[in-house]
Amino acid sequence: MGDLLLGALALMLVFEGLLPFVSPARWRRVFERAVQLSDGQIRFIGLVSMGLGLLMLAIWHS
């Protein structure tokens, strides 16, 4: 279980690093827009992200 969690974390970091590596200017623009979002909008994005992740885990686990 620990190896799986570590692998998932490593894969997440790889995906998180793709946009800044490939297109730093675009990443900067996306980050600037994200800073302008309200707390509610950021929470909604986080909620949707967690929901999609849980759904993907449920599908993968079954």
Steps between C-alpha positions, in 0.01 A plus 500: 500500500781741584673432170178573313452829684859602433459412133180703478671800661795470262268483198308805623826696527596401146166624364517818710843577359412450134344840425767712673770300322343503153354851502609723788329810357164323470541356851563852632181629333297211642647565846421873476137419416481250786615767746205717392240232578285535809531256790168342404615438143826345621309278745266388220796409279650305790169322565460403135862383486458283809171360368655407166796343677272293723293393200813396312623303804164327533503402133863383519442304820193311373 
